[in-house]
Amino acid sequence: MRKLYREKLRVIEAYQWFKNGDHPLDSPDIATDPSGVKIMGEGKIVGFYKEGDNNHYNDDFSKPCSVCNKSLKIHGSIEEQGVKLRVCPGSWIVTNKDSYKVMSNDQFIEQFELVEE
C-alpha cells in the first residue's frame, strides 16, 4: 500500500543579498586603503568572492557569472559545510539553526512566502 507524506511548513529567517554588508549579521568593519580612503571591509556572514577563492567553480574572473551573468567581482562568498559557495546578487541567505544556506531568488519564491507578524 502506497503512503504519501507532505512536507511540514516551517518558518525560516532569510535575507536577500545584493552587496557586501546586506546581511544584518555581516557587521563589516570599516578599513582604510593605502591611499587613505575608507572602505567597507568583508562581511562576517557573506564575505567577498575572490578569484581563486574556491576551486569548486574554477571561475574565470574576466567572464560573467554562469548563473546570473553579472560580474564575479560583485559576488559574495559563504561557507556551507566546509565549502565556499558563490552568492549572486539577489540570492537569499537562509538561516538553518547555526548555519546558512544560499538560495536563488527563484528557488526561494517557489518554497517560501512571507509570514506576517
N, C-alpha and C positions, 0 to 999 in steps of 0.2 A: 504494500500500500504506500502510495506516494505521500510525503509530508512536505508542506510548504511553510516557509518562515518569512517574516517581514522584518527588515532592519528596524530596530527601535530608533525613534527620533532622539537626538541628543542636542544639547545646547553647547556651542563652542565659542571660544573667543578668537577673533580674527581681525586683522588689519590689512588693508590694501596698501601695497608698497609701490611708490613711484620714484623715490630718490632717497639718498642717504639721509638718515635721521627720521624717516617717516614712522617707523615702529615706535610706539610710546616708551618702550624699554631700551631703545637704542642709546640714548644719552651720549651722543658723540661729543668728545672733547673738542675744544677749540685749540688749534695748533697754529704756529707761525711758520710760514715757509722761509727759505733762506733770504728772500728779498724783504722780509718783514711784514708780508701780507698775512692777515689772519684767515685761516681756512678751517672748515669743519673736518674733524677727524673721523675715523671709521666708527660705525655704529657697533654697539655691543651685541645685538641680535643679528642684524643683517650687515655684514661687512662689505668692503669693497670687493668687486670681482676683478681679479688681477690676471694679467697674461701669465700663463704658466702656473697659475694657482691650482689648477685641477687637471690632472691627466685624463680624468673621466670623459671630458669633452674634446680635448685636443683642439681647442678653438684657435683660429687664426684671427687675431685682433684687427687685421686690416679689412676683414669682411664683416657684414652684418650678422646678427644673431640668426641662427637657423630656425628659431621658434617664432620670434616677434619681428624680425627684420630691422631691428634698431641697432645702433652702435653698441658693441660689447662694453665700451668704456662707461656707459651709464647704467650698467647692470650691477646687482648686488650678489653676495655670496652668503649662504647659510650652511652650517654643518648639520647633517642629518645622519645619525648612526655612523659617525666617523667619516662620512663622505661629504666633501664640499659641493653644494649644488648651486647652480646659477639661478638668480632671481631676476626675472624680466620685469621691467616697469609695468605696473598694473597687476602683477601677481598678488596673491593673498598669502599672508603668513598666518597659519592656523596653529593655535596653541593646543598641544596634546599633553596634558599633565606637566611634565618637566622638559618637554621637547617641542620642537617646532617643525611644521610641515609646509612645504611650498606647493601652492595650487594655482593653476592658471585661472584667469577670470572666468572662462567658460566652464571649467570643472567646478569652480566654486558656486556659480549661479545655478548649475544643474543640481547640486547636492544640498544647498543651504538657502534658507530665507531668513530675513531679518526678524529678530524677536523683539517685539515692542515691550519696553519695561514701563 
